[in-house]
Amino acid sequence: MKAVLFEKSGLENLKVSEVKDPEPGPHEVVLRVIESGVNPIDYFVVVGIPVKPVPHIPGAEVYGEVEKVGDHVKNFKPGDKVIVYNRVFDGTCDMCVRGEEMLCRNGGIMSLITQGGWAEKFVVPEKNLVKVNLDPRLAASLPVAALTSYHALKETGVGLGKVVVVFGASGNTGMFAVQLAKRMGAKVVAVSRKGWLREYGADELAEISNVRQVVEKVSNGRMADVVINSMGAGAWDASLSVLGTKGKLALFGTLTGNEVKVDLSRIYSSHAEIVGTTGGSRAELMELAGLCSDCKVKVYKEYSLEESVEALKALNSQGRDGRVMLKIS
């Protein structure tokens, strides 16, 4: 089969090669990979995060069709369309027992500590699969882009009547944070200049320069109940400036930096909460397959397996408007 792989970090070392087709173990499934979303984690895997094994195949967000199943697989058969829950987990640690497999004490992320899905075929444990019947681009966006946002919204208690502010609203996770927050009953302020976000559920658009005024008006001076910051340091001050009393600020990205100055009095005087989140659980991914079955995905460009370097470069393009996707078969 064809696979994108590298033996040494760097975009210049990423290439398409012929590798041996995978065979499933007793509890494993071999997928024919159809589509993958391109995410910052894929870029960092290629350019420098320590990974194993080497040579290494990147690709964290996978949608495909079951091609072959192991002897003990009971719930899947050839032809099933599935998405991959991309966390390695043992199922026995205290975090897994609580249903928080993304925090497994003995686990990690597929495509970092295992081979990823940027290949024509991908072998996956049966327990990591969720059946879907969705558009390929949407299906391929659920395991990372949508799940990360959904988990953050649930962790911060988003619900009917809440005011939610989404920084980075037109990005991979942001477009889903906007849609899902709206579906959960919130009033949504999208921090972006992209008018198409109104079609995705944004009640108001704002820029960082005027976001405080917009949120103040939308909330009748109460300010935000929940702020989603997927950008990191670049949106830190603005995020805190719109957070209301007993508000919650969810963080899960550092694209604009990971070091900030903290005004502790600003946080404790308003009973604010800073909530770090990462990924989501298997149960949440299953929920998403239904809740987000008609979600929209804004796609900037779709590339082939042979164009994976261009796809990763496009991820950081200033002109990007929407998701970068990799169509594999």
C-alpha positions as CSV (number, residue, x, y, z in Angstrom):
1,M,0.0,0.0,0.0
2,K,1.0,3.7,-0.3
3,A,1.7,5.6,2.8
4,V,3.1,9.1,3.7
5,L,6.1,8.7,6.0
6,F,9.3,10.2,7.3
7,E,12.4,8.9,8.9
8,K,13.6,12.3,10.1
9,S,11.7,15.3,11.3
10,G,11.0,18.0,8.7
11,L,8.5,18.6,5.9
12,E,11.3,18.1,3.4
13,N,11.6,14.5,4.7
14,L,7.9,13.5,4.2
15,K,7.4,11.3,1.2
16,V,5.0,8.7,-0.3
17,S,6.4,5.2,-0.1
18,E,5.2,1.6,-0.7
19,V,4.9,-0.3,2.6
20,K,3.5,-3.7,3.6
21,D,-0.2,-4.0,4.0
22,P,-1.3,-4.3,7.6
23,E,-2.9,-7.4,9.0
24,P,-5.4,-7.3,11.8
25,G,-4.8,-8.9,15.2
26,P,-7.6,-10.8,16.9
27,H,-9.3,-7.7,18.1
28,E,-8.3,-5.3,15.3
29,V,-9.8,-4.0,12.1
30,V,-8.0,-2.9,8.9
31,L,-9.6,0.1,7.3
32,R,-9.4,1.4,3.8
33,V,-8.8,5.1,4.6
34,I,-11.1,7.5,2.7
35,E,-10.5,10.9,4.2
36,S,-8.5,12.7,6.8
37,G,-8.6,16.2,8.3
38,V,-5.4,18.1,8.5
39,N,-4.7,19.5,12.0
40,P,-1.9,21.3,13.9
41,I,-1.0,18.0,15.6
42,D,-0.2,16.5,12.2
43,Y,2.1,19.5,11.4
44,F,3.9,19.2,14.7
45,V,4.3,15.4,14.4
46,V,6.1,15.9,11.1
47,V,8.3,18.8,12.1
48,G,9.5,17.9,15.5
49,I,7.4,16.1,18.1
50,P,9.2,12.8,19.2
51,V,7.2,9.9,17.7
52,K,7.3,6.2,17.5
53,P,7.8,4.0,15.6
54,V,10.2,5.3,13.0
55,P,9.8,5.4,9.9
56,H,6.6,7.1,10.9
57,I,3.2,7.7,9.3
58,P,1.3,10.8,10.5
59,G,-2.4,11.4,10.4
60,A,-4.6,11.8,13.5
61,E,-8.1,12.2,12.1
62,V,-9.4,9.3,10.1
63,Y,-12.6,8.2,8.3
64,G,-12.7,5.0,6.4
65,E,-14.3,1.7,5.4
66,V,-13.8,-1.6,7.1
67,E,-11.8,-3.9,4.8
68,K,-10.8,-6.8,7.0
69,V,-11.5,-7.9,10.6
70,G,-9.7,-10.0,13.2
71,D,-11.0,-13.3,14.4
72,H,-12.5,-11.9,17.6
73,V,-14.1,-8.8,16.2
74,K,-17.9,-8.9,16.7
75,N,-19.3,-5.5,16.0
76,F,-17.9,-4.6,12.7
77,K,-17.8,-6.2,9.2
78,P,-16.3,-5.3,5.8
79,G,-18.1,-2.4,4.2
80,D,-18.9,-0.6,7.5
81,K,-18.1,3.2,7.4
82,V,-16.3,4.3,10.5
83,I,-14.4,7.0,12.3
84,V,-11.5,6.4,14.5
85,Y,-11.3,7.5,18.2
86,N,-7.6,8.4,18.1
87,R,-6.6,7.8,21.6
88,V,-4.6,4.8,22.8
89,F,-6.0,3.6,26.1
90,D,-5.8,0.6,28.3
91,G,-9.3,0.7,29.7
92,T,-8.2,-0.3,33.2
93,C,-6.6,2.8,34.7
94,D,-8.7,5.1,36.9
95,M,-9.2,7.7,34.1
96,C,-10.4,5.1,31.7
97,V,-12.8,3.6,34.3
98,R,-14.3,7.1,34.7
99,G,-14.9,7.3,30.9
100,E,-12.0,9.7,30.3
101,E,-10.0,7.6,27.9
102,M,-8.2,10.7,26.5
103,L,-6.5,11.0,29.9
104,C,-5.4,7.3,30.1
105,R,-2.4,7.1,32.4
106,N,-0.8,4.5,30.1
107,G,-2.0,5.9,26.8
108,G,-1.4,8.6,24.2
109,I,-2.4,9.9,20.8
110,M,-2.6,7.7,17.7
111,S,-0.1,9.1,15.1
112,L,2.3,10.0,18.0
113,I,2.9,6.7,19.8
114,T,1.5,4.6,17.0
115,Q,1.4,4.9,13.2
116,G,-1.1,7.3,11.9
117,G,-3.7,7.2,9.2
118,W,-2.1,8.9,6.2
119,A,-2.0,5.6,4.3
120,E,-4.3,3.6,2.0
121,K,-4.9,1.2,4.9
122,F,-4.9,1.6,8.7
123,V,-5.1,-1.0,11.4
124,V,-7.1,0.0,14.5
125,P,-8.4,-1.8,17.6
126,E,-12.1,-2.5,17.4
127,K,-12.7,-0.5,20.5
128,N,-11.6,2.7,18.8
129,L,-14.2,2.6,16.0
130,V,-17.6,4.4,15.7
131,K,-20.0,3.6,12.9
132,V,-21.2,6.6,10.9
133,N,-23.2,7.4,7.8
134,L,-22.0,10.8,7.0
135,D,-20.4,13.0,4.3
136,P,-16.7,12.0,4.2
137,R,-15.5,15.5,5.0
138,L,-17.8,15.8,8.0
139,A,-17.0,12.3,9.2
140,A,-13.3,13.0,9.0
141,S,-13.7,16.2,11.1
142,L,-15.4,14.6,14.1
143,P,-12.5,12.8,15.8
144,V,-10.4,15.9,16.4
145,A,-11.9,19.2,15.3
146,A,-15.4,18.6,16.5
147,L,-14.7,16.4,19.5
148,T,-12.2,18.8,21.0
149,S,-14.8,21.6,20.9
150,Y,-17.6,19.4,22.1
151,H,-15.7,18.2,25.1
152,A,-14.7,21.8,26.0
153,L,-18.3,23.0,25.8
154,K,-19.5,20.1,28.0
155,E,-16.7,20.6,30.5
156,T,-17.7,24.3,30.9
157,G,-21.4,23.6,31.3
158,V,-22.7,25.2,28.1
159,G,-26.5,25.1,27.9
160,L,-29.7,27.1,27.4
161,G,-29.2,30.8,27.7
162,K,-25.5,30.8,28.3
163,V,-23.4,33.4,26.5
164,V,-20.4,31.8,24.7
165,V,-17.6,33.6,23.0
166,V,-15.4,31.6,20.6
167,F,-12.0,32.9,19.7
168,G,-10.5,31.4,16.5
169,A,-14.1,30.8,15.4
170,S,-13.3,30.1,11.7
171,G,-10.6,27.5,12.5
172,N,-10.8,23.8,12.6
173,T,-12.2,23.6,16.1
174,G,-13.8,27.0,16.1
175,M,-16.4,26.3,13.4
176,F,-17.6,23.3,15.4
177,A,-17.6,25.2,18.7
178,V,-19.9,27.8,17.2
179,Q,-22.3,25.2,15.8
180,L,-22.4,23.0,18.8
181,A,-22.7,25.8,21.3
182,K,-25.7,27.1,19.4
183,R,-27.3,23.6,19.3
184,M,-26.8,23.4,23.1
185,G,-28.9,26.5,23.5
186,A,-26.3,29.2,23.9
187,K,-26.0,32.7,22.4
188,V,-22.8,32.7,20.4
189,V,-20.3,35.5,19.7
190,A,-17.8,34.4,17.1
191,V,-14.5,36.3,17.1
192,S,-13.8,36.4,13.4
193,R,-14.3,38.5,10.3
194,K,-15.8,35.6,8.4
195,G,-19.4,36.3,7.6
196,W,-20.2,32.7,6.8
197,L,-20.1,31.9,10.6
198,R,-23.6,33.4,10.9
199,E,-24.8,30.5,8.8
200,Y,-23.0,28.2,11.3
201,G,-24.9,29.6,14.2
202,A,-23.1,32.8,15.3
203,D,-25.5,35.4,16.7
204,E,-22.8,38.1,16.5
205,L,-19.4,38.6,15.0
206,A,-16.6,40.5,16.7
207,E,-12.9,41.3,16.3
208,I,-10.4,41.2,19.2
209,S,-10.4,45.0,19.1
210,N,-14.1,45.4,19.8
211,V,-15.1,42.0,21.3
212,R,-15.6,43.4,24.8
213,Q,-18.2,45.9,23.5
214,V,-20.0,43.3,21.5
215,V,-20.2,40.8,24.4
216,E,-21.3,43.5,26.7
217,K,-24.2,44.4,24.4
218,V,-25.2,40.8,23.7
219,S,-25.1,39.9,27.4
220,N,-26.8,43.1,28.7
221,G,-23.6,43.8,30.6
222,R,-23.4,40.4,32.2
223,M,-20.5,39.3,29.9
224,A,-19.6,35.8,28.9
225,D,-20.5,32.6,30.8
226,V,-18.0,30.6,28.7
227,V,-15.1,31.6,26.6
228,I,-13.4,29.1,24.2
229,N,-9.8,30.0,23.4
230,S,-8.2,27.6,20.9
231,M,-5.5,30.2,20.0
232,G,-3.4,30.6,23.1
233,A,-1.5,33.6,24.2
234,G,-2.6,35.9,21.4
235,A,-6.2,35.8,22.7
236,W,-5.5,35.5,26.4
237,D,-6.0,39.1,27.5
238,A,-9.1,39.5,25.3
239,S,-10.5,36.2,26.6
240,L,-10.2,37.4,30.2
241,S,-11.6,40.8,29.3
242,V,-15.0,39.3,28.2
243,L,-15.3,36.7,31.0
244,G,-18.2,37.4,33.4
245,T,-18.7,36.6,37.0
246,K,-18.3,32.9,37.7
247,G,-17.4,32.5,34.0
248,K,-15.3,29.7,32.6
249,L,-12.4,30.0,30.2
250,A,-11.6,26.8,28.3
251,L,-8.1,26.4,26.7
252,F,-7.0,23.8,24.3
253,G,-4.6,25.4,21.8
254,T,-1.4,27.4,21.7
255,L,-1.0,28.4,18.1
256,T,-0.2,32.0,19.1
257,G,2.0,31.2,22.0
258,N,1.8,29.3,25.3
259,E,3.1,31.8,27.9
260,V,1.0,34.5,29.4
261,K,0.9,36.9,32.3
262,V,-1.9,36.3,34.8
263,D,-3.7,38.9,36.9
264,L,-4.7,36.6,39.8
265,S,-6.9,39.2,41.3
266,R,-9.0,39.4,38.1
267,I,-9.6,35.7,38.4
268,Y,-10.3,35.2,42.1
269,S,-12.4,38.4,42.4
270,S,-14.9,37.2,39.8
271,H,-14.8,33.5,40.8
272,A,-13.6,32.7,37.3
273,E,-12.4,29.3,36.3
274,I,-9.6,28.4,33.9
275,V,-10.3,25.0,32.4
276,G,-7.7,23.1,30.4
277,T,-9.2,20.5,28.1
278,T,-7.9,18.0,25.5
279,G,-9.7,15.8,23.1
280,G,-12.7,14.0,24.4
281,S,-14.1,10.6,25.4
282,R,-15.3,7.7,23.3
283,A,-18.8,8.3,24.6
284,E,-18.6,12.0,23.5
285,L,-17.5,10.9,20.0
286,M,-20.5,8.5,19.8
287,E,-22.8,11.4,20.9
288,L,-21.3,13.6,18.2
289,A,-22.0,11.1,15.4
290,G,-25.7,11.8,16.1
291,L,-25.7,15.4,17.4
292,C,-23.5,16.7,14.6
293,S,-24.8,14.5,11.8
294,D,-25.9,17.7,9.8
295,C,-23.1,20.0,10.9
296,K,-21.4,22.0,8.3
297,V,-17.7,21.9,7.3
298,K,-16.1,24.8,5.6
299,V,-13.4,23.3,3.4
300,Y,-10.6,25.5,2.0
301,K,-8.8,22.8,-0.1
302,E,-8.6,19.1,-0.4
303,Y,-5.4,17.4,-1.3
304,S,-4.3,13.9,-2.4
305,L,-2.0,11.7,-0.4
306,E,0.9,12.7,-2.7
307,E,0.2,16.3,-1.9
308,S,0.5,15.9,1.9
309,V,3.4,18.4,2.2
310,E,1.3,21.0,0.4
311,A,-1.6,20.2,2.7
312,L,0.5,20.8,5.8
313,K,1.9,24.1,4.4
314,A,-1.7,25.2,3.6
315,L,-2.6,24.7,7.2
316,N,-0.5,27.7,8.1
317,S,-1.4,29.8,5.1
318,Q,-2.7,33.3,5.9
319,G,-5.2,32.9,3.1
320,R,-6.8,29.7,4.4
321,D,-10.5,30.0,4.9
322,G,-11.8,26.7,6.3
323,R,-10.4,23.2,6.7
324,V,-7.6,21.5,4.9
325,M,-8.5,17.9,4.0
326,L,-6.6,14.9,2.7
327,K,-8.6,12.6,0.3
328,I,-6.9,9.3,0.3
329,S,-9.3,7.0,-1.6
